[in-house]
């Protein structure tokens, strides 16, 4: 499964510059005026994973296939977007298709880079974006309530429960809460799934800072500027620095990042945090044809993991041969791990662990 992340924000906050940097492309027009992104741009990037290279050294495969992430650069939203202002709400539907949202907020001050509201105010900008997303969700909920109200009057208990849930969610969103901030049990969240509410998606905040601020960055201070709870994921990134990384080799990029006191790129940090908040992990397959990473949810069983490769693998699952990544590398490959008793046969109840090197047996 490919992870999809929407990049949202006001016009001119560095959204498209960041998108181009993350995807090592120049697909998104990055210009110093509002609405330069007219259509949502989609870029596919590899998930950084050093384990693939280590396995490839042992297996010598024909190809290496990392897991991928799709970034979707949404046109800059403005106040009233949900009602058709700016480029309107035509692009909000693209956000609904993604699993997570990366909201870019401009923190740096630069008189040469215009701001759609003529001043830099991270908290105000965040609230404008979130208000528009909430308003878009309220439109969806209100449309559904027109139908659910009649169904609730039929006397069916489940229809009444559903309508009451919509009423409760509507009231709390009208009070300014994002869907993900509303207390709900898992069964209630499941009931709302088919609405594809935007604000039910996990959100990561990307603070676009000036490159000179990177060395002395204080994430807690940025959270205060944004007025976000301490548990909120905030990633400080200089879109300018990230864009300069495009031209460097891997080694040059490491040296360049060290100059700013950084151990990894913004892309790497963003993907890690996205995996974390979505409860995702990776298992690996290694053979002569390919070494490959597969993205699954934490808690997935062996048959579910097999189903990511092909649905027939899940349906006809018999067993999985499993070697922990560390054991595979230390042993020097599958044969040696097998000889040392480090290869395990696991059945349908096995919960896959991050980094498991797996091979599936299934019935046709």
N, C-alpha and C positions, 0 to 999 in steps of 0.2 A: 504494500500500500504506500502511495506517495503522500507525504505530508505536505499540506498546502497552507501557506501563511499569507494573509492579506497585509499589505503595508498601507496604513491609512494616516491621514494627517491633514492639516490645513495646507493650502497652496504655499509654496516657497518656504517650507520648513526643512528642506533637504531630502525629501522623500525619494524623488526620482534619482538624485545623485547617489543616495544610498543603495537604491535598487540596482543601478548600473554597476556600482562597486561590488555588491554581493554576488551578482550574476556574471561579473566580468564581461559586461556588454555595454553597448551604448543604445540599447533598444528604447529606453524611456527618454523622451526629450527633457533635458534639465536646463531650464531657462529662468531668467530673473524676472518672471512675471507670472501672475496666476493662470491656472488652467492650461499649463503647457502639456500635461498628460491628458490626452483626449479620450483614449481608449485604455482599458486595463491592460497592462503589459504583463506577460507571464515569462518568468525566467526559471530554468531548471538548474539547480546546483547540486554538487556532490556533497554528501555528509562526510566531513573529515573523520577518518577512522584508521589509525596507524596499524591496527591489527590485520587489515587486508594485505598490506605490504609484507608483514612478517609471515603470514600464511603463504603468500605468493613466492617468497624466497625458498620455502620448503617444497611446495607443490609444483612450481614452475608452470602455471596454467597458461592457456592460450590468451585469456583475457581476465581483467579484474573489473568487477561491477559493484561499485559502492551503492549504498542506499541514496535516494535523492530527495530533495525538498523543492517544491515549487513555490516561488515567491510571486505574488500577484500585486502589482503596483496599481492601486486604485486612484483615480483622478482626485485631486485635492477637494476636500469637502469644505463647505462654508456654512455659516449660520443660515438656516432655511433650506438646506440641501434636501431634507426629507419632504419639503413642500415644492421642490423643483427649482430652488435658487441655485445660482452658479451653473454647474453642469447638471444640476438636478439629482434625483435619486436613482437615475438609470443604472448607476454603477454599484448601488448598494446590494443588488442581487448577486454580484460577484463575490461579495464578502460572505454571503450566506453559504457559499459552496466550500469555504475554507474551514479548517479545523481550529485555527488560532488567529489572533489579530496582533500585529505589531504596530503600535501607535507611535509615530515619530513626532516628537515635540521639540521645537527649536528652543534651545537654552542660550546659545551664543548670541552676542550683540555685534552687528556689523552694519554700519550705515550704508554700505554699498550694496547690501542685499535687502531688497524691499520686503515688507511684511504686509499681508493683506489687511491687517488692522493697524498698521503704521506704528506699532510698538511691540516689543518682545515681552510677553507675559505668559509663561508656561502653564500656569494654573488656568487662566482664562481660556487658552487655546485647547487644553485638555477637556475642559467642561463643554466647550462648543462642540467638539467632535462627539463626545459621549452623549450630549443632549440630542444630537441629530440621529445617532444610532438608536437611542431609546425611542425617539419619536417615530422612527421607521418601524420599530418593533410594535409600538402601540397601534400603528395602522394595521399591522398584521393581526394583532390580537382582537381589535375591534371588529374586523371583518369576520373573523372566526366566531366571535360572540353573537353576531347576528343569527348565525346558524345554531349555535349551542344553546341559546336562550329558548328557542322553540323546542329543541330536543329535551331540554331540562323539564319543560312543562308536561312532557309525556308521562312523567312519573318514574321513569327508569332511574334507578339509584346511581348507576355509573355515569349517566348523562348529567345528572344533577351535580355530582362530585366534580366532573370535568368543568362545568360552567362556573362553579364556585371557585375552582382553581384559577381559571382565567380572570375572574373578577379580582381575586387577591393579587395576582401578578400585575394586573393592570393598575390597581391602586398603588402598589409599591413603585412601579415604574413611573407613574405620574408624580410620585414624591421624589423622583430623581435617582432611584436605584437601578443599577444595571441588572439584567436578568441573573447573572452569575452571583450577584450579591444577595439575592433573595433566598431565604432559607426554605429548602424543599427537600423532601425525602426522595430517594432514587425513583420510586414508582411515579411520583409527580413529574420529575424531570423526563421520564420516559413518555409520559402522556403528552408532553409539549414538544417532543422531538420532531414531529412532522411539520411543525411551524417554522423550523429552521431560524429561530430567533438569533439575531446578530449578537445581542449582548449576553447571550448564554455562553458564548465562546470565551475561552481564557484569553487574557490580554497581557501582553508584554509591552512595557513602555521603553522606547528608545529615546534617550536624551541626546540630541545632536549638539555637541559641545564644540568649542573652538579647539583646534589642535594644540594650542598653547596651554590649555587647561587640563589636558589628559594626564600629565604627570602628577598633578595635585588634586585629582578629582575626589570628591566626597559624595558618595551615593546618598548618604543620609540627608545631606544638604539639598540634593536634587529632589529627593522625596518630599522634603519640606516645601520647596518651591512649588511642587506639583500638588501638594496637600494630599499625599497618598499614605495609606497605612504602611507600617514598617515591613510587613510581610510581602508587599507588592514587588514584583520583579521589575527592576529598573536597570537598563544596560546603557552606560554612557558610551557613545560612539561619536567619533569625528567623521562625518561623511566625507570630508575632504581627504583625511588620511586614508580611509578605506578605498577611495577612488585612486589614490596614488599607488596603492599596493598592486593594482592590476598589472602594472608594467614590470613588476619584480619577479625574480625566480623565488622558489621556496626559501632558500637560504638568505637571499637578499631581503625578503619580506620579514624573516625572523629578526635580522639585524635592525631593520627599519623600525619594527614594533618596539624593540628594546630601547631605542632612543626615546620613546615616549613612555617607557616603564610598563609596557604591555607584554604579556606572555603569549597572547593569542589574538587573532583578528576578531573584529566585531561579528563577522559571519559565524565563526566557530562558537562564540559566546551565545549568539542568538539561537542557533540550532540546538545547542546543549540545553538551554533554558526551555525551548519549545518542547523538546523531548520530555523534559522534567515535568512541566505543567500538564502535558497531555498523557503522562504515564506510559511513554513509549520506551522501547528498548530494541536491541539488535541481536539477532542470532546469525550465524555464519555457515556457509557451505563451502567446501573446498574439494576440488577435483581437477583433473587434467584440463577439462574444457574451460572451467572458470572458477575463480574464487569470488564469492558474492556475499553481500550483506543484505539482510531482510529485516524490515521494520515490522514489529508486532507490539501489542500492548503488554505491559507487565501483568502477570497473572494468566496469560494465555497458556493453554495446554499444548502438548505436542501435536495433536491433530489440528488444532487451530493454526499453529505455526506452519504445519505442512500445507494447510489450505491457502496460505499466502502465495505459495509457489503455484499450486493448481488445486481447484476445488475437488478434483478426483483423488488427490493425495489425502485430503481430509476424509472424504466419504469412504475410501477403501483402506484407511490407516490400519496398519498391523502393529508396528513398533518403530521406535527411533533409536538409531545408534548415536550416542552422545559422548563427546569428549570436551571437557572444559578447555577454553582457549589456552590458558597457561600450561595445562598438561600437554596439549597438542604441540605447542612450541618447544617446551622443555624436552619433550620426547623426540622431537625431530620429525613428526609426521604420524599418520594414522596407524601404520603397521607397528611402529615401535610403541605407540600408546596402547595398542591392543595387546602386545606382548607383555607390557608392564601391568596389565589389568586395569588400565585407566579408561578404557572404553566401556560404557554402560549401555545396557539394553533397557529402554524405558517404554512404558505403555501409555494408554490413553489418558491416565490421570496425571502424568508428569507435567509439572509447571516449568516452563522453559526459563532459563536464566540468561541474563545478558552475557553475550560472548560464547554461548554454547556453539560448538561446531557440530552440526547435525547431518545425518543421512537417514532418509525415511524409507521404510519398507511398506508397500501398500498392495492391495489386491486390485486387479483391473476389473 
